Amino acid sequence: MTLERPRISARVRAIAESATLKVDARAKALRAEGRPVIGFGAGEPDFPTPAPIVEAAVAACREPRFHRYTPASGLPELKDAIVRKTRRDSAYEIEASQVLVTNGGKHAVYGAFATLLDPGDEVLLPTPYWTTYPEAIGLAGGVPVEVFADETQDFKVTVEQLERARTARTKALLLTSPSNPTGAVFTVEEITAIGAWAVEHGLWVVTDEIYEHLVYDGLATASLPAVCPELRERCIVVNGVAKTYAMTGWRVGWIVGPSDIVAAASNLQSHATSNVGNVSQVAAAAALDGGLEAVAEMKSAFERRRRAIVDLLNDVPGVVCPEPQGAFYAFPSVKGLLGRSHRGVEIATSSELASYILDQADVAAVPGEAFGAPGYLRFSYALGDDALHEGITRIQKLFG
């Protein structure tokens, strides 16, 4: 008798589907059926990629040298642009050998942990977290250790919390500022204190700075290796062009870190994907060297929408929405709507609530369970002003 083995590996079976992409896909499918669904699920700007970036890509398409393989770690011109951008935006001096260009920020997160972790290594994961983080850690053999911070502390973990969670197996901390899903932003002082703590205990820090330019109300923040130079040999920065330049579909991110880490991650990438698409890389270089005018325009719209969505959500009975300080997400508590019957439907969890709102009001939001935070919903306000007002007004009517 032949022992039947599982068709799918245990490693891949353990991966949860991306909840944000799942919600976005369902919203699009319902729209295709003719329903007037308004989606707050996708984390992408609703603006087109700026025209000069597109024109640079068009020109690259006509260049025969971009029709061929290029270095797996990235086009030299893009790596040089990332060096200049890092100096300009973060006051952090790096060399091209410290840069790996990846297929988007998500690929950068995966590459960072695959390079850093051995089986059983623990990674401190501030929670609420972006859905991909624990999956990337687990795929690399690591163990995510959740450290929860709710709205009473502005969704920001403290050094004291991190220290209580640290064990002999802790190898790294994942720090995200501004945060997806909460919009929390760590101050310069908070980042400096966390960096000093990591140095004291010999820990690595992977810091995701993809939303670095979307900070509001004049709040001062900083890049971790810039304010904590002692940590530079144990710090990996993850970034990309997706959010700043409305380039989510172009799939260009990068890792900045110590040269030996970047070389190892580049070796991994050479066998996994080879180089990122050359046309996208040329477009990314044009974006980085073209300045920040485009993000300034988007940021103005996001600030307006941020104020609107917070006010509208706080007018929904049972909903409490703190004002986010960065990114383009609102993360309200919906605990006041749970454990109750709504139109004859018993709703116990925020996941059930999200499904109810989609079914009854044609509004798609992502439940907090996806981010390790039951009792909350995430709303992206990277959508048009009219759609934003209409969507939240529908929720007001549903629970009013």
N, C-alpha and C positions, 0 to 999 in steps of 0.2 A: 504494500500500500504506500503510495507516494504522499508525503506530507505536503499539503498545499500551503504555500507561503503567501503572505499578503501581497496584493498587487501593487500597493503603494507603500513606500518606505515609511517607517515610524517617524522619521525626522520631518518629512513633508506632511504626513497626516496630522502632525501636531500644530501646523500653521493654521491660524484663523484667517478667514477671508477679510480683506480690508473693509472695515465697516463703512468708512467714508465713501469709498468707491461703490460699495454695494448700494448705499442709499442713493447716490447720484445716478447709478444705473437704473434703479427702480423708478426714480422720478422721471428719467428720460423715457423709459418704457411706457409709463402711464401717460405721458404727454403724447407719445406716438399713437396711443389708443384714443386720443382726443380729449383727455381730461386736462383741466387747466391747472396743472401742478406747478407750484412755485417751490424751487429747490434752494434750501439753505445748507446743503450738504457739502458741495464741492469747495475745496480750499484753493480756488484759483481766481485771479483778478478777471473781471468781466471786460477788460479793456483789450484792444488789439495790440499785438507787438508793435512798437514804434516803427514807423516807415523806414528810417535810415538803417535799422537792424535788418529788416526784410530785404532792403536793397543790397546790403552787404552779402546776404545769403544768395540772392539771385546772381550776383557777380561771381560768387564762389562756385556756383553750379557750372559756370562756363570755363572754369580753370581745370585743365586736365590733371594737374597734380592732386587735386582733391577728389579725383575719381579712383584713387588707389589707396592701399593701406598706408597709414601713417603711424607714428609711434604710439604704442598702447597707452602710455602715460599722458598723452595729450599733444596737440600741436604746439610747437615751441612759441608761436606768436600768441596763442591763448594763455599758455603758462606765464609768459612775460606780462601779459595784461593782468593776470590774477596777482602777480607780484606787485604791479603798480597800484591796482585796486586795493590790495591789502594795506599798502603804505598809506594811500589816500584816505581810506575809510576807517582804518583801525589803528593807524600810527604803529604798525607792526611790520618790521623789516624782515623779509624772508627772501629766499633764493628759489629759482625755478626748480631746483632739485627737491624742494620741499612740497611740490604741488603734484597731485594726481587728478586729472580730469576724468569724471565719471559720468555714467548715464543717468544724470539727475541726482538730486539730493538723497533720494531713497537708496540709490546704489552706493552713494558715498557712506551712508550710515552702515549698510551691510559690509562694505569693504573694510571700514574702520574696525568693526567688532570681529570680523573674520580674521583680521590680522593680529588683533590684540589678545584674543581670548583662547584659553585652553579649557577643556571640559571641567566644569565645576567652579570656574572663576565666577565670582559674584560681581554684579554691576548694580550700584545704587541708582534707582530709577525714580526720580521725583514724579509724583502722581497728583493730579491727572497728567497723563502722558499721551503723546501721539501714538496712534494705533500700531505703527510699524516698529517702534522701538523694542518692545519685549520680544517680538517675533525675530527680529534681526539678532538680538542677544541670544535667544534660544537656538537659532540655527547655527550659531557659532559655537555652541556647546556651553554657553554661559548661563548663569542663573540670575534673572532680574529680581532685584529686591526692592519692592515698592516702598516709597517713603511719601506718605500722603500729607498734603497741605490743602485745607479748604479755604473758603472765601474769608473766613475770619482772620487769616494771615495772608490775604491777597494771593492765595494759591502759590505761595513761595515757601519752599522748605528752608529751614534754618540749619546752621552749622551744628547746633545741639541735636537736632533730629538726625542729621547725617551721622554724627558720631555714635548715637545710640544704635543705628542700623549697621555700623561697620563691624566686620568680623575679620578673623584671620584669613578668610578666603576672599575678602573684598579686593578687587584689582582696579576697578574704575568707577567713576561717577559720570552719569550723563546729565549735562546741564543744557537747558534750552531757554533762551531769552532773546527776543520775545517768544512767548509760549503759544504753541498750538496744543491744546484747544482753548486755553483760558485767556490768552492775551496778557498774561502776567509779564512784567518786566523787572528784572533784578537791577538794583541801583549799582553804581560804581562801588560803593562801600560794601554792599552785599557780595558782589562778584569777587572783590579783593579778599574778603574774609573767607569765602569758600576756597579760593585759590590757595591762600595761606594754609588752610586746614589740609587740603590735598597734599601740599608740599610736605607738611609735617609728618604725614603718614605714608608718604611714598606712593600715592595713588595716581593713576592716570585720570584725566578728564577728557571726555569727548564732548565738545561744545557745539551745538547746532545753532548757527547764526543766520539761517535762511531768511528771517524776517527783520534783519538788523536795521533796515531803514524805515520800518513802520513802527515808530515810537511817537507817542502823542503827548500833548501838554507840556512840551519842552523838557520832559524827563531826561536826565543825564544817565547814560549807560555806557558800557565799554565792552571790548573784546577781552576775554579772559587772559590770553597770553600777553596782551599789551600791558595790562595793569599788574600782572604777576609774572615777571620775566623768569623767576626761579622755576616756574612750571613748564617752560617751553619745551623741554626735552621729554615731558610726559603729557603733552597736550595735543589733541587732534581737533582741528576746526573743520566743521562741515558747512558747506555753503553752496550757493548756486544762483542762477539767473532767473529762476522760475517766478518768484514772487515780486522781485524788484522791478523787473522789466516785462512782466506779463508774458513770460515765455515757458509756461508749464509744458506745452506740447513739444518743445524743442529738445528737451531731455539733456540738459547740461548742468552738472554740478561739479564739485571738487572737494578734495581733502587737502588741507594744509597741516603738516606735521613734521616731526623729525625726519631727516633724510633716510634713515634706515627703515623706519616704518613705511614711508612713502614708497621706497624701493620694493619692499616686501609686498605691499598692497598692489603695486604695479605688476609684479610677477603674477599675482593671483588674477588680476584683470586680464593679463595677456592670454591666459588660458580660458577665461570665462567669456569675455566679450570682445577682446582686442580693443581697437580705438573707438571712441565715440564718433558718431557721424560727423564727417569733416565740415559739411555745410553748416550744421548746427554750431560747431566749434568756432567757425569764422564769424557767425552771427553773434555768438557770445562775446568774442573779442571786441567786436564793434560796439556791443552794448556797454561793456566795461570801460572802454576808452571814450565812450560818447558822453559821459557825465551822468548827472542824476536828475535832469530836468523832467524826464518821464515819470520817475517815481514821485517827484514833488507834486505833479498833477494828480496822480492816483491817490497819494496820501491825503490831499485836500478833500477828495471825494470820500475816502474812507473815514476821515474825521467827521464829516457831516453825517454819514450813515451810522457811525458809531453812536453819536449822540441820539440819533433818531431811534435806533433799535433798542437801546437801553431804556429810553423813556417809554416806548411802546410796550416792551416786555414787562416792565414794572407796573403797567396798568392792567396786566392780566391777573385776575384774582388767583392767589396761590403761587405766583411766580416772583422770585427775588433775583434781580440781575445786577451784579456789581459792574462798574464801568471798567472795561478792559483798558490797559495802558499801551498795548501794542498789538501787532498782527492785524487780522481782520475777522476776529471771532468774538461772539458773546457766549458766555457759559453760565446761563442762569440756573439757579436751584429751582427744581419743580417739585420739591418734596411736599409742598402744600397741596398738590393735585393728586398725590398718590394715596392709596388705601381708601379710596372713595369710589362711588358709583357715578359715572357720567353718562347721562341718557340711557341708563339701564345697563351700562357696561362697567364691570368692576376692573379697576386699573391698579395694579400693585407695584409695578416697576416703571422706571423711566423708559425702558425698552418697549413695554406695552403702551406707554403713553405716546411715544413717537409713532408707533404703528396706528394708534387711534387717531392722532392728528392728521396723518397722511390719508387715512381712509375717510375721515369725516370732513376735513377741511382742505384736502389737496395741498398740504404744506409738508415738505420734507425737511426734517432736522435729524441730527445724529444723536442717538441716546448715549448717556454718560457711561454706560457699561463698556462701550468701545474704548474708552479712555481710562478705564480702571476707576471710574467715579460714578456709581449708581446714584440716581437722584438728581441728575443734571441733564440738560440737553445742550448740544452745541449748534449754534447758528452762525454760519458764515455770512458776513454782510458785504461780501464781494459780489454783489449783484445790483441791478439798477435800483434807483431810489423808489420808483413807482412800484416795482415788484416787492421791494422790502416792505413798504407801507401796506400794500395789499395783503401780503402774506401774514404779517403779524396781526393785522386787523381781523383777518379770518380767525386767528387763534383767540383773539379777544372776544369775538362773537360766540365762538364755540364754548368758552368757559364763562362768559359774562352772565 
